[in-house]
């Protein structure tokens, strides 16, 4: 899947400050929902994270916390939403961000 990420903390005017990357499509487990992302916002957390943390060597970090989209799959323990449901949420800071084609989110923080 396509995503927008960063590899190092650079001024936003630098062409390498945000880069296009290809990542494996995530798989929903537990209470996760796999969401096809349709919209994201730029949250102040995004800018703070990009300026304060650097991914490990050779890694890319996907930003994005707020998203809206459509559920395409759910983990075996998910009961609150079904594929086809439209959802919105602010994700979790301990997971990859929403600036991607697909995103995993725990159904308990989804509206």
C-alpha positions in Angstrom: 0.0 0.0 0.0 1.1 3.6 -0.5 1.8 5.8 2.5 3.5 9.2 3.3 6.3 9.0 5.8 9.5 10.5 7.0 13.0 9.1 7.6 14.5 12.0 9.4 13.5 15.2 11.0 14.0 17.9 8.3 12.5 21.4 7.7 9.2 20.9 5.9 10.6 23.0 3.0 13.1 20.2 2.3 11.9 17.9 -0.5 12.8 14.8 1.6 10.9 15.9 4.7 7.9 13.8 3.6 8.3 10.9 1.2 6.1 8.4 -0.6 6.7 4.8 0.6 5.3 1.3 -0.2 4.3 -0.8 2.8 2.6 -4.2 3.2 -1.1 -3.9 3.7 -1.9 -4.5 7.4 -4.0 -7.5 8.6 -6.7 -7.0 11.3 -6.4 -9.1 14.4 -8.1 -9.0 17.8 -10.4 -6.0 18.0 -8.7 -4.2 15.1 -10.5 -2.7 12.1 -8.8 -2.3 8.8 -9.9 1.0 7.4 -9.5 2.2 3.9 -8.5 5.8 4.6 -10.6 8.4 2.7 -9.5 11.6 4.6 -6.9 12.7 7.1 -6.1 16.0 8.9 -2.9 17.6 10.0 -2.9 17.5 13.7 -0.4 19.5 15.8 0.8 16.1 17.1 2.0 15.3 13.6 4.3 18.3 13.4 5.6 17.8 17.0 6.3 14.1 16.4 8.1 14.8 13.1 10.4 17.4 14.7 11.1 15.4 17.9 11.6 11.8 16.8 13.7 10.1 14.2 13.0 6.6 13.0 15.7 4.0 13.3 18.2 3.5 10.4 16.5 2.5 7.2 13.0 2.9 8.7 10.3 5.3 7.8 7.6 6.6 10.2 4.1 7.2 8.9 2.4 10.2 10.6 -1.3 10.9 10.9 -3.6 10.4 13.9 -7.0 11.6 12.6 -8.8 9.8 9.9 -12.1 9.0 8.3 -12.7 6.0 6.0 -14.6 2.8 5.4 -14.1 -0.5 7.3 -12.8 -3.2 4.8 -12.0 -6.0 7.4 -12.2 -6.6 11.1 -10.4 -8.8 13.5 -12.1 -11.9 14.9 -12.9 -10.2 18.2 -14.3 -7.0 16.7 -18.1 -6.6 17.2 -18.9 -2.9 17.0 -18.3 -2.3 13.3 -18.7 -4.3 10.1 -17.1 -4.0 6.6 -18.7 -1.2 4.7 -19.3 1.0 7.8 -18.1 4.6 7.5 -15.9 5.5 10.5 -13.8 8.4 11.9 -11.3 8.4 14.7 -8.2 9.8 16.3 -5.7 7.0 16.3 -3.2 5.9 18.9 0.3 7.3 19.2 1.9 3.8 19.6 0.8 2.6 16.1 1.7 3.6 12.6 -0.1 6.7 11.4 -3.1 7.3 9.2 -1.3 8.9 6.2 -1.7 5.6 4.3 -4.2 3.8 2.0 -5.1 1.5 4.9 -4.9 1.8 8.6 -5.4 -0.5 11.6 -7.3 0.9 14.6 -8.8 -0.6 17.7 -12.6 -0.5 17.3 -12.9 0.9 20.9 -11.6 4.3 19.9 -13.7 4.6 16.7 -16.8 6.7 16.2 
